[in-house]
């Protein structure tokens, strides 16, 4: 069985102790990623400088964080004091703080050759799976005007390239290239080594679907874990990977350390035998043969025309007549356009009728698909899976939609809007949705699912009853009355 892993698919990017369980202050523990420590190199601040009150940030408003950064990040010394004040004010290892900080705030800190706050926030974003914020930070560093050319910004850029090298193979090479000049004489050479390795692995896996890159990103980083390999998702990922693995590659040892030994040996034997059985191409002199044939043809034609012999039928020597032979092959099985036009004349395409109720569900599902494109394949897999295969996805035990994340809640709503055919899978998805979605999310979803010919009407009614039993916190009396009416109809069914 697979070990229980945390939500983030980016956890533990480099070897080392788990910061969350070490009992150490995270602002100190982050220094293990870097050889240089800005806490030791910062100059003594001007004694006249006063750090702004951190209470303006704790209000939760973005304007408070903006104001604090504008007043604090004005010099390297003031920035160091402001960053430490923030880390001290939030005593939850930076979890709440990371939700308030935006990429532009970290760019302002890095511009002042300080990275204390950035290190803490990036690690928390990694734990929470906030990939988009990390991408935005890297892109913001690239696009900042004037450019951010500090050593600390190079460190963070290298770290982001390493963390996201597999997940963002199109962008990570640019981040790696941008950080190299800043770390040319760096005391952190392992950062560039790690970044180069994972960016290279990302290029190797770039042709695979996004869900496969998520899959291999986690397993390649933690090959020592007791991974499960006999499930539907695992076998599907192995099948797609086998088509892309070359017989020789510098990153093959990473896969060998991760994959089941029996599968690796079988694939290795087949790949080597296939490469050995390829026929050797025989060298031919095409230029000589072509010239020889062309010369003979020219001599024959010259002799033909000099004797005044008639032109063979089907040849044209000039004029406007069209040639009777075409260089391109014609598919005789293709229907004639004229025949198609006569046959289809007067006929109009018959649009497929979709009920207003179902169209509303499709529109809501399309919004989820647009916001979470990685869930498209997951939703299709769950719809076609057995209860055993669908269980991990529904319970949030996967890397694409870990339990508690926005992606997992979106998947549960999508499974209610476009439900699986298997009634047991539908029931599993419904119960998980009641437990994990907020009352307002659940109520809005049920509004779209309760009508006469709804494919999951029975599950929607049971869901309304469960929601009321759990208290339906956050709903007003009108909404609770509507839920009661829906749940009461269960008893009236024959």
N, C-alpha and C positions, 0 to 999 in steps of 0.2 A: 504493500500500500504506500501511497505517497505521503511524505511527511507533511504536517500542517505548516504552511508558509504564511507569511503576512501578506497584506494587500498589495504592496507595491511590487511591480515586475522589475524594478530597478534596484531593489534592496542589495546591500552589501556590495557596492561596486568594486571595492578593492579588498584583498584579504585583510583581516584584522578583527578585533572583538566587536561584538554588536554594541553599538553606542547606547541603544535604548536600555540594555540590560546591564551595563557596566557600572551603573551607579555614579558615574562621573558627570561633571558639568559639561554639557555639550560644547560650550564655547572653548573649553580647554581640549576636549577630545578631538575636535576637528583638526588640530594641528598635526595629527599623525598622518594626514594626507600630504603635508607639505614639509619640506626640510626647513624652510624659512618661517619664522613666526613673527608677524607684525606686532604682537604684544611686547616683544623684546626689542624691536628696532625703532619703535616710535619715539620721537623726541618729546621732551617734557613740554606740556602745553603751557601756554601763557596763563599765569596765575589769575589774570583779570578776566579770563573767559568763564562764563557761566553756562552750563549745559541747560537747554530748555527743559521745561517740566514735561516728563513723559506721560502725564495724565492726558495730555491732548491727543496722544496716540491711542490710549486705552478706551477712548470713547467709541472706537470702531469706525469712525468716519474717515474716509480717504483724505479729506482735507486736513485732518489732524496729522497724519503721517507726512503729507506733503509739506506742511508748515514746519514740522520738526526737522525734516531733512534739509529744507532750505536754510534754516537757522543754524544747523549743526555742521553740515558737510561743506564747510567753507575753507578749510585748511586741513592738512594731514593730522595735525595735533587735535583740532576741534572734532574732526571726524572720528578719530579714535575714541575720544571721550564720549561723543554722542552714541557711537555704536555700543560701547560698554554699558552706558546708561540704559539703553534699550534692552540689552540682554539681561541686565540685572533686574529691571522692572518686571519682566515676564519670567515667572518662576516655573514654567511648564516645559523647560528644555527647548523653548523656541517654537512650540507647536502653534500656539495662538498668534505669536508674532509673525510666523511664516505666512499665515493666512491674510495678514494685513499688508505685508510688504509687497510691492510691485516691482517688476524689472527695472523701471526707471529710477527707483530709489537705490537699487544696488549699483547701477551704472554711476550714479552720483558718488557713492562711497568709493568705488574702485578708481574713479578719476582722481581721488585724493590719496592714492597709494595705500589704501586701507581695505581689508577684506574680512574683518572679524564678523560683521553681520552677514555678509554674503555667504560665507562658509556655512554658518548655522542654517540659513534659510535654504540654501541649495540642498543640504542633507535632508531637511524636513520635506522639501518638495519631492525629493527622491523617495522618501518613505511613503508619502501620500499619493505617489503616482501622478504628480502634477507635471506631466511631460510638457504640456503646452507652455507653461510659465518658464520652464527651463529653455525651451526653444526660443521664446520671446526674449529672454535675457541674452542668449548668444547672438541673436540677430540684432538686438539693440546695441550690443557692444560693437558689432561690425559697422552699424550705420550711424553711430554717434558722431556728432559734429560739435566741436572739433574732436578728432579721434581720441580714444582712450588708449594711451600707449604706456601704461604703467606695467610693472612686472606683475603686480597682483591681478590685473585684468588678463594677462597671458596665462597665469595659473588657472584662473577660473575657466577660461576658454578651453584650455586643455582638459580640464576635468569634465566639462560639458561634452566635449567631443568624445571622451572615453565613455561616459555614461550613456550617450545617445548614438554612438557610432553604429549600432545594429538597428536601432529603432528609426533613425533618421539618416539613411545612407546617402541621400541626395544633398543634405546640408552639412553633415559632419565634416566632410573633407575640407570645406571652406573654412570652418572654425579651426581645424588643425593647421591649415596653411597660415591663417591669420595669427595664431599664437606662436608659431615657430620663431619669428624675428624677436618677439618679446622675451623668449626663453633661451636665446642663443647662448648666453653665458650664465644660464640659470643654475642655481644650487638644487633644483628639483628635476634632475634628468629622468627620474622614473615616471614623472607625469607625462612627458612626451612619449616615452616608451609604451606606457599603457594606452595612451590616446591613439598612437599609431597602430597598435595591435587591434584595438576594437574597431577603429575606422576601417582597417583592412578586412576584418571579419564581416563588417557591415556591407562592404562592397561585394564580398563573396556571396552573401545571402540576399543581395538586393533584388534578385529576380524572383524571390519567393513572396507569397502574400504576406500582408502585414501581420496576420495572426500567427504565421509560422515564425516570423522574426521575433515576435514577442515570446513565443515558445522556446526558441533556441537561445535567445538572449538570457533568459533565466537559467536554463540548464547548462549552457556553456560556462557561465560565471560560477556555478556551484556544482561541479561534476561529482563532488564527494557525497551529495545527498542521495537518499534512497528513492529515486524517481520510479514512478510506475510507467510501464511501457506497453501494456497489453490492452489499453483502452482504445476506443474508436478514434479519439483525437490524436493520441500518440502514434498509432499505426498510420493514420493519414499523413501526419507530419513526416514520419520516416519514409513513407512512399515518395512524397514530393522531394524530400532531400536527396534520395538516392539518384534521382535524375540529374542533379546538379553537382554532385560530388565528383571531382576529377580524380584520376588515378594517382596523381602526384600534386601536392599543394603544401605550402608552408604552414597552413592552418589545420591540416588534417590531424595532427596529434591532439589538438583541442577537442575534436570530435571523437577521436578514439578514446580519450579519457572520460568522455561523457556517455557514449552509446553503450548498449549492452554488448558484452564481448562476443556472444554468439552471432549477433546481427552484424557486428563489425567484421568478423572473420569471413562470414558468408559474402558480404558485399565486397570485401577486399579480393577474395578469390575470384568472384565473377568479373570485377572490373579489370583485374590483371589478365585474366584469360581472354576477355573481350579485346583488350588492346593488343595482345599477342597474336590473335587470330585475324587481325586486319591485313588484307593483302597488300604487298608492297607495290607501289606504283612504278611502272616501267617508263624509263625515260625515252621520249620520242622527239625527233627533230621536226616539229610542226612547220617551222618557217621554210625548211628545205622542201618538204613535200608540197606545201602550198605553192611555192614558186615553180616547182617542176610541173605541177598540173596546170597552172595558169599559163605557163609558156607554151605547152603543147596545145592548149585550147586556142590561144591567139594565132598560132601557126595554121591550124586547121581552118579557122574562120577566114583568115587572110586568103588562103588558097581557094576556099569556097566562093567568096565574092569575086576574086580575080577571074574565075572561069565563067562568071555570069550565070550561075545556076539559080533557079527560082528559090525564093525565100520560103522556108518551111511554113506550113499552115500554123497559125497561132502566134507567129512572130510579128512584131511591128518595128519598123525602122524609123518611124517619125510620124508626124501628123497628130490629130487630136483623138484618134480612136483609142478607146480604153483597152488595156491589156486583157487578154482572155484568161490569164493565169494569175493567181494571187500568191504572194510570198507567204502569207499567213494562212494557217489551216482554218477551215470553217467547220464549226460544230454543226453537223447536219441534224443532230437531235434537238437543237434549240428551236423553240416554236417561232413561227414567222410573226413579226410585229403586226403585219396587216391582218393575219388571221386572228390574232389576239384582239385587235381593235374591233373586228366585225363581231367576234364572239361575245365580247364584253360590252358591246354598244348598248346603251340604254340601261345598263345595270349599275346600281349604286351600292357602295359598301354598306353593310348592315352593322351599325355600331353595337358593341356589346352593352347590354343594359346593366347598370349598376344602381342599386337602391341608394337613396340618400343617406340611410343609416350606415351602410357599408362604405360609402364614399367618404363620410366623415371620419370613419376609422382609418381608412387608407391615408387620408390627409394627415391625421395625427401621427400615424406610423412613419410617413415620409418625413415629417419634421424631426422625429427621433433619428432616422437614418441619416439625415443631413448633418445633424449635430454630432452623431457618433458613427462615422462611416465604418469603423472597425467592427461594429456589432452586426452588420448585414449578414456576413457568413455565419456568425454565431447563432443568430436567430433562425437561419435556414437549417443549420445543423440540429438545433433543438426541435424544430418542427418535424424533422424526419427521423429523430432518434427514438430509441426505446427509453423507458423510464430510467434504466440503469445508466445509459449513456448521457441522458439529459440532466441527471442529478447534479453533477459537479457544476454545470453552467448555471442551473437554477439556484443552487445554494451559494453561488459566488466563490467557488473554489478554483477559479481559473485566473490566468494572468490578464486576460483581456478585460474581464468585468469582475474584479474582486469584490467581495461582499462589503457593503457600506459605501462604495463609491457611487458617483453619479452615473457612471456607465452601467453598473449593476442594476440600479433602480430603473434606468431607462430600458434595459433589457426586459425587466419584469413587466413594465407597462406595455412594451411592444408585444410580448407574448400574450397579453390579455387582449390587445387590439387585433392582433393577427394570430389567433391561438393555434396550437398544435392539434393534429387530428386525433392523437392518442388521448383518450379521456383521463388516463392516469397521469400523463404528463401535464395536461391542462390543470388538473387538480393540484399537482405539485406547484405549478407556477402561481396559481391563485393563492394558495396558502402562504407561499413565500412573499407574495406581493402584500398581503394583509400585514404580515409581520414587519416588513422592512420599509414600505412606502409610508409617507406621511398621510394623515387623514385627508388632507385636501387633494393630494395626488391621487389617492385611492378613489375619492368621490368623483373627481373629474374624469377618471378613467371609466368608472362604472356608468356614468351618464351616457357614454358612447356604446356601452355593451348591453344595456337593458332595453330590448325591444322584442317583438313577437318572434321573428325568425333568426335571432342572434345565435351564432354557432356555439357560444359558450354562455347561454342564458342561465342554465342551471348553476354553473360555477359562479356567475356574477351575483345571483341571488344569495347563494351561500356566503359569498364574500361580503355582501352587505350585512348579513346577519352576524358574521364574525367581527366586522368592524364596529357594529353597535355593541357587541359583547365586550370589546376591548375599550369602550368608552368614547370612541370617535372624537378624541380631543381636537379642539380647534374648529369644529363645525358648529354652525348656528342651529337653532331649533328647526328652522325650515328644512335645512339639509338633513338633519337627523330624522325628521318626519318622513322625508322622501325615502331615506334608507329603510325605515321601518315598514313603509308600504311595500317596498321591493322584497324585503325579507319575509313579510307576512304572506306573500303570494306562494311561498314554498309549500305551505300547508294546503293550499287550494289545488295543487297539481294532482291529477288522478294517479 
